[in-house]
Amino acid sequence: MAARSNMTSMPPQNQSLVIRPVQYRDLEGVERLSAESFEVDQSSPAETLGRSHLSLLRRWFGLIKCLSIFPNPLQYRFCIYVAEQYRQVQGMIQVTPFNRTRSTWKVQQVAVDPKAGTQGIGSQLLRYCFEAIGEARTWLLEVNINNKDALALYRQNGFQTLAQLTYWKIEPSLLQELAAREPDLPNLLPVSNADAQLLYQLDTASMPPLVRQVFDREIHDFKTSLLGALIEGLRQWKSKTEVVSGYVFEPQRKAAIGYFQLRMCRNEKPHVATLTVHPAYTWLYPELLSQLARIVQDLPPQSLQLASADYQPEREEYLEQIGAERVEHTLMMSRSVWHKIRESKFASLEGLQWPEVLQGLQPARKPVPGGMSWIPQISARSKLHMNSPYHFANKVSSSPETTHQNNSGEEHSLQQQHLDDEGETKNTNV
């Protein structure tokens, strides 16, 4: 992955730089920038702008633009923004939703022209997406651990490390050895939309709480619509690939304990596998890998690639044990909505002139005492009287008998006053 150190700087924004959605006339510049990409997610090449995708985008650009208007599986397939300056494309960014609710978005690709100089175009592209896509609560990306310039750019824009990923390659000769072993998977079932609840529970249990919160997947993320299945079939036919998936069912717990998805390539590209195993059933790794090796043994000999995370030590231990080769180390990084709130607060306080603010808090004229100024003096005297030692001694010296006598005297005075009032009323009538 090629890095561009000029993207990490964050000077004041250039007024002549315009960031907008991609147009048809920008495709030539986008193709040029993709060839000199600042950061390309090689672990998932099908999602980045390769030559095949650019040719498809160029051919069906009008249709893709129309599909981006209303909800459909291809609405955000090519969500690209470009940075234009003096009618020249200086940078581009590709983003896509990570889940169905679009609460988490993923940065697929960032590219900047190396001739642009130190203008901070990479940071401006990222911040434009943060502001333009308001429904995104969390942002996700993946970057090579050795790409120092990319790490500096993303950390400067609020991204923090979520997990460390390792990509492995299993050679064809090792796959033949694994295929010779009979896998012990009596409850291996094919995947359908009816199994979405089981796969959602397995996905929830197989990752730490923080990763689960960032991914924010729900049950319908594991379902495939009719239109989505049709588009996936066309995609497989175009790329000469085939997808096989299955899961292991535990009858006693009535839960899925293992899942695999294998994308088999009939060209020279390696096969790509995705594994999800319940942490309490890590003994499934040898069985699942033997099953994958048996599936690909009828195809031309090609290597198999799969990934492991730092919170899956049993998987990494088994892959090292069988002799798999480490290909790449990457960092999964995330940025939450709290960074946006904090940055907006800091930006709103930058323009304030504190001497003027403090001067505005001072009174305009000297306050004039009003007619009710004697109330605080009376209340202060009453408090002083209540707290005096003489008042406290009288309060302590009063006994229950004295209190009873005082109450009796008060009742007698009230009765006498009532009789006097009745006598005055009679005299008035006479």
C-alpha positions as CSV (number, residue, x, y, z in Angstrom):
1,M,0.0,0.0,0.0
2,A,1.4,3.3,-1.0
3,A,1.3,6.2,1.4
4,R,1.1,9.9,0.9
5,S,2.5,11.9,3.9
6,N,1.0,15.1,2.6
7,M,-2.4,13.9,3.6
8,T,-1.8,14.0,7.3
9,S,-1.4,17.7,7.6
10,M,-4.5,19.8,8.6
11,P,-4.0,23.4,7.5
12,P,-6.9,25.8,7.0
13,Q,-9.3,24.7,4.3
14,N,-8.6,25.9,0.8
15,Q,-11.5,27.9,-0.6
16,S,-10.8,26.8,-4.1
17,L,-11.2,23.1,-3.2
18,V,-14.6,21.7,-3.8
19,I,-15.8,18.3,-2.4
20,R,-18.8,16.9,-4.1
21,P,-20.3,13.5,-5.3
22,V,-18.6,11.9,-8.3
23,Q,-19.7,12.7,-11.8
24,Y,-19.1,11.0,-15.1
25,R,-16.4,13.4,-16.1
26,D,-14.5,12.5,-13.0
27,L,-14.1,8.8,-13.7
28,E,-10.8,9.3,-15.6
29,G,-9.3,11.1,-12.6
30,V,-10.7,8.6,-10.2
31,E,-9.1,5.7,-12.2
32,R,-5.8,7.6,-12.1
33,L,-6.0,8.1,-8.4
34,S,-7.0,4.5,-7.7
35,A,-3.8,3.3,-9.5
36,E,-1.8,5.5,-7.1
37,S,-4.0,4.8,-4.1
38,F,-3.1,6.2,-0.7
39,E,-4.7,3.3,1.1
40,V,-6.4,0.3,-0.5
41,D,-8.1,-2.4,1.5
42,Q,-6.5,-5.5,-0.1
43,S,-8.2,-7.8,2.2
44,S,-11.5,-7.2,0.5
45,P,-10.5,-6.3,-3.1
46,A,-14.1,-6.9,-4.4
47,E,-15.3,-3.8,-2.5
48,T,-12.6,-1.3,-3.7
49,L,-12.4,0.4,-7.0
50,G,-10.4,-2.0,-9.2
51,R,-10.3,-1.8,-13.0
52,S,-13.2,-4.1,-13.4
53,H,-15.4,-2.0,-11.1
54,L,-14.3,1.2,-12.8
55,S,-15.2,-0.2,-16.2
56,L,-18.6,-1.3,-14.8
57,L,-19.1,2.1,-13.3
58,R,-18.2,3.8,-16.6
59,R,-20.6,1.6,-18.6
60,W,-23.6,1.8,-16.2
61,F,-23.0,5.2,-14.6
62,G,-26.5,6.6,-15.5
63,L,-28.3,3.5,-14.2
64,I,-26.2,3.5,-11.0
65,K,-27.0,7.1,-10.4
66,C,-30.7,6.4,-10.8
67,L,-30.5,3.4,-8.4
68,S,-28.9,5.7,-5.8
69,I,-32.1,7.7,-5.5
70,F,-34.5,5.1,-4.0
71,P,-33.8,2.2,-1.5
72,N,-32.3,-0.9,-3.1
73,P,-29.3,-3.2,-2.6
74,L,-27.2,-1.0,-5.0
75,Q,-28.1,2.3,-3.6
76,Y,-24.8,2.9,-1.9
77,R,-22.7,0.5,-4.0
78,F,-20.6,3.3,-5.5
79,C,-20.8,6.1,-2.9
80,I,-17.8,8.2,-4.0
81,Y,-16.9,11.8,-3.3
82,V,-14.1,13.7,-5.1
83,A,-12.1,16.8,-4.2
84,E,-11.8,19.1,-7.2
85,Q,-9.6,22.1,-7.5
86,Y,-9.2,24.2,-10.7
87,R,-11.2,21.6,-12.6
88,Q,-8.8,18.8,-11.6
89,V,-9.6,15.8,-9.4
90,Q,-7.1,16.1,-6.5
91,G,-8.6,13.3,-4.3
92,M,-11.4,10.8,-3.8
93,I,-13.0,8.8,-1.1
94,Q,-15.2,5.7,-1.2
95,V,-17.6,4.9,1.7
96,T,-20.3,2.3,2.1
97,P,-22.8,1.2,4.8
98,F,-21.5,-1.6,7.1
99,N,-25.0,-2.7,8.3
100,R,-28.6,-2.6,7.1
101,T,-29.6,0.2,9.5
102,R,-26.7,2.3,8.2
103,S,-25.7,3.3,11.7
104,T,-22.1,2.2,10.9
105,W,-20.3,3.2,7.7
106,K,-16.9,1.9,6.4
107,V,-14.2,3.9,4.7
108,Q,-13.3,1.6,1.7
109,Q,-10.7,3.7,0.0
110,V,-8.9,7.1,0.2
111,A,-6.7,8.4,-2.7
112,V,-5.0,11.8,-3.1
113,D,-2.9,13.1,-6.0
114,P,0.7,13.3,-4.8
115,K,1.1,16.6,-6.7
116,A,-1.5,18.3,-4.6
117,G,1.1,19.3,-2.0
118,T,0.5,19.8,1.7
119,Q,-3.2,20.8,1.6
120,G,-4.7,18.2,4.0
121,I,-7.0,16.9,1.3
122,G,-7.3,13.5,3.0
123,S,-8.6,15.1,6.2
124,Q,-11.0,17.3,4.3
125,L,-12.5,14.3,2.5
126,L,-13.0,12.4,5.7
127,R,-14.6,15.3,7.5
128,Y,-16.8,16.0,4.6
129,C,-18.2,12.5,4.8
130,F,-18.6,12.8,8.6
131,E,-20.8,15.9,8.1
132,A,-22.6,14.8,4.9
133,I,-23.7,11.4,6.2
134,G,-25.5,12.4,9.4
135,E,-27.1,8.9,10.0
136,A,-23.6,7.4,10.6
137,R,-23.1,7.1,14.4
138,T,-19.8,5.1,13.9
139,W,-17.2,4.9,11.3
140,L,-15.0,1.9,10.6
141,L,-11.9,1.2,8.5
142,E,-9.0,-1.1,8.1
143,V,-5.4,-0.1,7.5
144,N,-2.1,-1.9,7.2
145,I,-0.2,-1.8,10.5
146,N,3.0,-0.6,8.7
147,N,1.3,2.3,6.9
148,K,2.5,5.0,9.3
149,D,1.1,7.9,7.2
150,A,-2.3,6.4,7.0
151,L,-2.4,5.7,10.8
152,A,-1.4,9.3,11.5
153,L,-4.2,10.6,9.2
154,Y,-6.9,8.5,10.8
155,R,-5.8,9.1,14.3
156,Q,-5.7,12.8,13.7
157,N,-9.4,12.5,12.5
158,G,-10.6,10.7,15.7
159,F,-10.1,7.0,14.7
160,Q,-9.0,4.6,17.5
161,T,-7.8,1.0,17.3
162,L,-10.6,-1.5,17.7
163,A,-8.8,-4.8,16.9
164,Q,-5.8,-6.2,15.2
165,L,-6.3,-8.5,12.3
166,T,-4.0,-11.1,10.7
167,Y,-4.5,-12.5,7.2
168,W,-3.4,-16.1,6.6
169,K,-2.7,-18.1,3.4
170,I,-2.9,-21.8,3.2
171,E,-1.0,-23.3,0.3
172,P,-2.6,-25.9,-2.0
173,S,-0.4,-28.7,-0.7
174,L,-1.5,-28.0,2.8
175,L,-5.1,-28.0,1.7
176,Q,-4.7,-31.5,0.2
177,E,-3.4,-32.7,3.6
178,L,-6.4,-31.2,5.4
179,A,-8.8,-32.7,2.8
180,A,-7.5,-36.2,3.6
181,R,-9.0,-36.0,7.1
182,E,-12.7,-36.8,7.5
183,P,-14.4,-33.8,9.3
184,D,-16.7,-34.7,12.2
185,L,-19.6,-32.4,11.5
186,P,-22.8,-34.4,11.8
187,N,-25.1,-31.4,12.1
188,L,-23.7,-29.3,9.2
189,L,-26.7,-27.5,7.6
190,P,-27.0,-25.1,4.6
191,V,-27.8,-21.4,5.4
192,S,-31.2,-19.8,4.6
193,N,-33.2,-16.8,5.7
194,A,-34.9,-19.0,8.4
195,D,-31.6,-19.3,10.1
196,A,-31.0,-15.6,10.6
197,Q,-31.8,-15.7,14.3
198,L,-29.3,-18.5,14.9
199,L,-26.6,-16.7,13.0
200,Y,-27.2,-13.4,14.7
201,Q,-26.9,-15.1,18.1
202,L,-23.6,-16.8,17.0
203,D,-22.2,-13.5,15.7
204,T,-23.1,-11.7,19.0
205,A,-21.4,-14.4,21.1
206,S,-18.3,-14.6,19.0
207,M,-17.0,-11.0,19.5
208,P,-16.2,-8.7,22.4
209,P,-18.8,-6.2,23.5
210,L,-17.0,-3.1,22.1
211,V,-16.7,-4.7,18.6
212,R,-20.3,-5.8,18.8
213,Q,-21.4,-2.3,19.6
214,V,-19.4,-0.8,16.6
215,F,-20.7,-3.4,14.2
216,D,-24.3,-2.9,15.4
217,R,-25.7,-5.8,13.4
218,E,-29.3,-7.0,13.7
219,I,-31.2,-10.1,12.6
220,H,-32.1,-8.7,9.1
221,D,-28.4,-8.2,8.5
222,F,-28.2,-12.0,8.0
223,K,-31.1,-12.2,5.6
224,T,-30.9,-11.9,1.8
225,S,-33.7,-10.3,-0.2
226,L,-34.8,-11.6,-3.6
227,L,-33.3,-8.7,-5.4
228,G,-30.1,-9.0,-3.4
229,A,-29.8,-12.7,-4.3
230,L,-30.3,-11.9,-8.0
231,I,-27.6,-9.2,-7.9
232,E,-25.2,-11.5,-6.1
233,G,-25.8,-14.2,-8.7
234,L,-25.0,-11.8,-11.5
235,R,-21.9,-10.7,-9.6
236,Q,-20.7,-14.2,-9.2
237,W,-21.3,-14.9,-12.9
238,K,-19.4,-11.8,-13.9
239,S,-16.4,-12.5,-11.6
240,K,-16.4,-16.3,-12.2
241,T,-16.8,-17.1,-8.5
242,E,-19.1,-19.3,-6.4
243,V,-20.2,-18.9,-2.8
244,V,-20.8,-21.8,-0.5
245,S,-22.0,-21.4,3.1
246,G,-23.1,-23.5,6.0
247,Y,-23.4,-23.7,9.8
248,V,-23.1,-26.2,12.6
249,F,-26.2,-26.7,14.7
250,E,-26.1,-27.9,18.3
251,P,-29.3,-29.8,19.1
252,Q,-29.0,-29.7,22.9
253,R,-28.6,-25.9,23.1
254,K,-30.7,-25.4,19.9
255,A,-28.1,-22.9,18.7
256,A,-25.5,-22.4,15.9
257,I,-22.0,-22.9,17.2
258,G,-20.0,-22.5,13.9
259,Y,-20.4,-20.9,10.5
260,F,-18.4,-20.7,7.3
261,Q,-18.6,-18.9,4.0
262,L,-16.3,-19.8,1.1
263,R,-15.9,-17.7,-2.0
264,M,-14.3,-20.0,-4.6
265,C,-12.6,-18.3,-7.5
266,R,-12.3,-20.2,-10.8
267,N,-9.5,-17.9,-12.1
268,E,-6.0,-17.4,-10.7
269,K,-7.2,-15.5,-7.6
270,P,-7.1,-17.4,-4.2
271,H,-10.2,-18.6,-2.5
272,V,-11.5,-16.5,0.4
273,A,-13.1,-18.0,3.5
274,T,-14.9,-16.4,6.5
275,L,-15.2,-18.3,9.8
276,T,-17.3,-17.6,12.8
277,V,-16.9,-20.0,15.8
278,H,-18.5,-19.8,19.3
279,P,-15.7,-19.3,21.9
280,A,-16.9,-22.4,23.8
281,Y,-16.5,-24.6,20.7
282,T,-13.0,-23.8,19.4
283,W,-12.5,-27.5,18.7
284,L,-14.5,-26.8,15.5
285,Y,-11.5,-25.1,13.7
286,P,-9.9,-28.4,12.5
287,E,-13.2,-29.8,11.4
288,L,-14.3,-26.6,9.5
289,L,-10.9,-26.2,7.8
290,S,-11.1,-29.9,6.7
291,Q,-14.5,-29.2,5.3
292,L,-13.3,-26.2,3.4
293,A,-10.4,-28.2,2.0
294,R,-12.7,-30.9,0.8
295,I,-15.0,-28.3,-1.0
296,V,-12.1,-26.8,-3.0
297,Q,-10.3,-30.0,-3.9
298,D,-12.3,-30.4,-7.1
299,L,-11.1,-27.0,-8.4
300,P,-7.7,-26.1,-9.8
301,P,-5.1,-26.0,-7.0
302,Q,-5.2,-22.5,-5.5
303,S,-4.4,-21.1,-2.1
304,L,-7.0,-20.3,0.6
305,Q,-7.1,-17.0,2.5
306,L,-8.8,-16.2,5.8
307,A,-8.4,-13.8,8.7
308,S,-8.1,-13.9,12.5
309,A,-8.5,-11.2,15.1
310,D,-6.5,-10.7,18.3
311,Y,-9.5,-11.8,20.4
312,Q,-9.4,-15.2,18.7
313,P,-6.2,-16.7,20.1
314,E,-7.3,-20.3,19.5
315,R,-7.7,-19.7,15.8
316,E,-4.3,-18.2,15.4
317,E,-2.7,-21.0,17.4
318,Y,-4.3,-23.7,15.2
319,L,-3.3,-21.9,12.0
320,E,0.3,-21.6,13.2
321,Q,0.2,-25.3,14.2
322,I,-0.8,-26.5,10.7
323,G,1.8,-24.3,9.0
324,A,-0.3,-21.5,7.5
325,E,1.6,-18.4,6.3
326,R,1.0,-14.9,7.7
327,V,0.3,-12.5,4.8
328,E,-0.6,-9.2,6.3
329,H,-1.3,-7.4,9.6
330,T,-3.9,-4.7,9.7
331,L,-5.6,-2.5,12.3
332,M,-9.4,-2.2,12.5
333,M,-10.1,1.4,13.6
334,S,-13.4,3.1,14.6
335,R,-14.6,6.6,15.1
336,S,-17.8,7.3,17.2
337,V,-20.2,10.2,17.0
338,W,-18.8,11.6,20.3
339,H,-15.8,12.8,18.4
340,K,-18.1,14.9,16.1
341,I,-19.9,16.4,19.2
342,R,-16.6,17.2,20.8
343,E,-15.1,18.8,17.7
344,S,-18.2,20.9,17.1
345,K,-18.0,22.2,20.7
346,F,-14.3,23.1,20.2
347,A,-15.1,24.8,16.9
348,S,-17.9,26.9,18.4
349,L,-15.6,28.1,21.1
350,E,-12.7,29.0,18.9
351,G,-14.2,32.3,17.7
352,L,-15.2,33.7,21.1
353,Q,-13.3,36.7,22.4
354,W,-13.1,36.1,26.1
355,P,-12.4,39.7,27.2
356,E,-15.6,40.8,25.4
357,V,-17.5,38.0,27.0
358,L,-16.3,38.9,30.5
359,Q,-17.0,42.5,29.9
360,G,-20.6,41.7,29.0
361,L,-21.1,40.0,32.3
362,Q,-20.3,43.1,34.3
363,P,-23.2,45.4,35.5
364,A,-23.9,48.4,33.3
365,R,-24.4,50.8,36.4
366,K,-24.2,50.8,40.1
367,P,-27.2,49.0,41.7
368,V,-29.7,51.2,43.7
369,P,-31.1,49.8,46.9
370,G,-34.8,49.2,46.7
371,G,-37.7,49.6,49.3
372,M,-37.5,45.9,50.4
373,S,-33.9,46.1,51.5
374,W,-35.0,45.8,55.2
375,I,-36.2,42.2,54.8
376,P,-32.8,40.7,54.8
377,Q,-31.9,42.6,57.9
378,I,-35.0,41.3,59.8
379,S,-34.3,37.8,58.7
380,A,-30.7,38.1,59.7
381,R,-31.7,39.4,63.2
382,S,-34.3,36.6,63.6
383,K,-31.6,34.0,62.7
384,L,-29.2,35.6,65.2
385,H,-31.9,35.5,67.9
386,M,-32.7,31.8,67.1
387,N,-29.0,30.9,67.4
388,S,-28.4,32.9,70.6
389,P,-27.4,31.0,73.8
390,Y,-30.4,32.5,75.8
391,H,-32.9,31.2,73.3
392,F,-31.3,27.8,73.3
393,A,-31.3,27.7,77.2
394,N,-35.1,28.6,77.3
395,K,-35.8,26.0,74.7
396,V,-33.9,23.3,76.7
397,S,-35.4,24.4,80.1
398,S,-39.0,24.0,78.8
399,S,-40.4,20.6,80.2
400,P,-43.4,18.6,79.0
401,E,-45.3,19.8,82.1
402,T,-44.7,23.5,81.2
403,T,-45.7,22.8,77.7
404,H,-48.9,21.2,78.8
405,Q,-49.7,24.1,81.1
406,N,-49.1,26.6,78.3
407,N,-51.4,24.6,76.0
408,S,-54.2,24.5,78.7
409,G,-53.9,28.3,79.2
410,E,-54.2,28.9,75.5
411,E,-57.4,26.7,75.4
412,H,-58.9,28.5,78.4
413,S,-58.2,32.0,76.8
414,L,-59.9,30.8,73.5
415,Q,-63.0,29.6,75.4
416,Q,-63.2,32.9,77.3
417,Q,-62.9,34.9,74.1
418,H,-65.7,32.8,72.5
419,L,-68.1,33.6,75.5
420,D,-67.3,37.3,75.3
421,D,-68.1,37.3,71.6
422,E,-71.5,35.6,72.3
423,G,-72.3,38.2,75.0
424,E,-71.6,41.1,72.7
425,T,-73.8,39.6,70.0
426,K,-76.8,39.4,72.5
427,N,-76.4,43.0,73.6
428,T,-76.4,44.1,70.0
429,N,-79.7,42.3,69.3
430,V,-81.4,43.9,72.3
